[in-house]
Amino acid sequence: MSDFTPQLKRYLKEAGCCFERQGKGDHEIWYSPLNSVRFVVDNAIKSRHTANAVLKQAGLSKKF
């Protein structure tokens, strides 16, 4: 299984999203200026569905 997290974070940064703070465990809190929402990014995303769900929360279209 591949890890989608590095590629997901790259997409988020390119879209203008930024890391805000460390969350609980291996989760991070990010901010999207596109829709002014904070969302959670796990550091071990193994599912493309989860990666696409994070992109949707950030206001972006599917990439995986």
C-alpha positions in Angstrom: 0.0 0.0 0.0 1.2 3.5 -0.8 1.2 6.5 1.5 -0.8 9.4 0.0 0.2 11.9 2.6 3.3 13.5 1.0 1.6 14.0 -2.3 -1.6 15.3 -0.6 0.4 17.9 1.4 2.1 19.0 -1.8 -1.3 19.6 -3.5 -2.5 21.5 -0.4 0.5 23.8 -0.4 0.2 24.4 -4.1 -3.4 25.5 -3.6 -2.4 27.9 -0.8 -3.4 25.9 2.2 -1.1 26.1 5.2 -0.1 24.0 8.2 -1.4 25.7 11.4 -0.5 23.3 14.3 0.1 19.8 15.4 -3.1 18.0 16.5 -3.5 14.9 18.6 -1.3 12.0 17.8 0.0 12.1 14.2 -2.7 14.5 13.0 -2.1 18.0 11.8 -4.5 21.0 11.6 -4.4 22.8 8.3 -6.2 26.0 7.0 -7.7 26.5 3.6 -8.0 30.1 2.4 -10.3 28.9 -0.4 -13.3 28.3 1.9 -11.9 29.6 5.3 -12.0 26.2 6.9 -9.6 24.3 9.2 -9.3 20.6 8.5 -7.4 17.6 9.8 -4.6 15.8 7.9 -3.4 12.4 9.1 0.3 11.6 8.6 -0.4 8.1 7.4 -3.2 8.2 4.8 -3.3 4.8 3.1 -6.7 5.2 1.3 -7.2 7.3 -1.9 -10.8 7.9 -0.7 -9.5 9.5 2.5 -7.0 11.6 0.6 -9.8 12.8 -1.7 -12.0 13.6 1.3 -9.3 15.8 2.8 -9.1 17.7 -0.6 -12.8 18.1 -0.6 -12.7 19.6 2.9 -10.1 22.0 1.7 -12.3 23.1 -1.2 -10.3 21.3 -3.9 -11.3 18.7 -6.5 -10.3 15.1 -6.5 -6.7 14.2 -7.4 -6.4 10.6 -6.5 
